[in-house]
């Protein structure tokens, strides 16, 4: 996940998580939402970025059939 950041000698200070239903399932209610999770300090550590992404995902209401990406 953060391999490209490390290759560029870069860091990030936030991660954005977004969800959406499949636009091809017209019979389903359409929904999309996102959240930006600020990090406590800028980093390029995959483990911390995944932890932040999962934290954000838990904050989004996901009771619908979502599209994978």
Secondary structure as the mmCIF struct_conf table of DSSP 4:
data_model
#
loop_
_struct_conf.conf_type_id
_struct_conf.id
_struct_conf.beg_label_comp_id
_struct_conf.beg_label_asym_id
_struct_conf.beg_label_seq_id
_struct_conf.end_label_comp_id
_struct_conf.end_label_asym_id
_struct_conf.end_label_seq_id
HELX_RH_AL_P HELX_RH_AL_P1 UNK A 3 UNK A 7
TURN_TY1_P TURN_TY1_P1 UNK A 8 UNK A 9
STRN STRN1 UNK A 12 UNK A 20
STRN STRN2 UNK A 21 UNK A 21
TURN_TY1_P TURN_TY1_P2 UNK A 23 UNK A 24
TURN_TY1_P TURN_TY1_P3 UNK A 26 UNK A 27
BEND BEND1 UNK A 28 UNK A 28
HELX_LH_PP_P HELX_LH_PP_P1 UNK A 29 UNK A 30
STRN STRN3 UNK A 32 UNK A 43
HELX_RH_AL_P HELX_RH_AL_P2 UNK A 46 UNK A 59
BEND BEND2 UNK A 60 UNK A 60
BEND BEND3 UNK A 64 UNK A 64
STRN STRN4 UNK A 66 UNK A 66
HELX_LH_PP_P HELX_LH_PP_P2 UNK A 67 UNK A 68
#
